[in-house]
């Protein structure tokens, strides 16, 4: 189908050139040179021979000039021979005699015609070359985009898996301790941990975005588990305000919980008069979160320091230039502000 369409396009293009030249002759000389149409049997093949065989060899990187010159001379000789045969046929048609052109005027016309056709052929070759380069460049861009997208997905999955690696280890240590003491807290901790791990597996299966309500429930379960582990001796206030429009929102899994987790890892929650606070507001598609806590001299857990860096990388991958995240330390208190415009579920 493509070959037929290409042949048809070339056929009509040749007819257009012939019509243009014959029309120009008709306007200036008020006659049509019908017998001279036979010259196109030499011109058209020469046009395509130059475009597809002569010029490509000329612009090869490892070209052999002897091959280029030989083919150039061969094409010129063939063109001269074809034009001479066409002239003989036209003269025989008009006078009935075989006449071999010998006058210099004829060869000057052939030379002009040769440059004329070669020029058009070169322009056509450059057009083909430009289209081919554009296609290659576009294919290269698409391949790069596909590679970047795959790399972003792999990196995002890797970063997502790094968000809460210490939660399971620390909770299992707590459960082991409670079991050894024969405490009923172990059962509650197992139930909370089971719900949290179930959500984590579900969030991983859903790739980058999860329903906001599930993430908020996850945060509440996490806070309950931490309080249980510390026997409610840590003072922390979590408030969530949302309107009805928040029901269908989705957000990247593990983003908000990372901010909550950092409060317990790095904050001093032992002073009742100075509790840590986390306030989440959802109005329409916009979510904002403010965190404030007294800094601990030494973190309660050993950390790698990659948590916030991973969150920032994930947000840059999923919401480039669509979120605000800033933090500061004032009077030994850590302050964090996060804002993002979320998407609704499809």
Helices and strands as residue ranges (DSSP letters): H 2-29, G 35-39, H 40-49, I 50-54, H 55-58, H 65-95, H 104-161, H 165-181, H 185-205, E 209-211, H 212-229, E 236-242, G 244-248, E 249-252, H 255-266, G 272-274, E 276-283, E 286-294, H 307-318, E 323-330, E 333-341, E 343-344
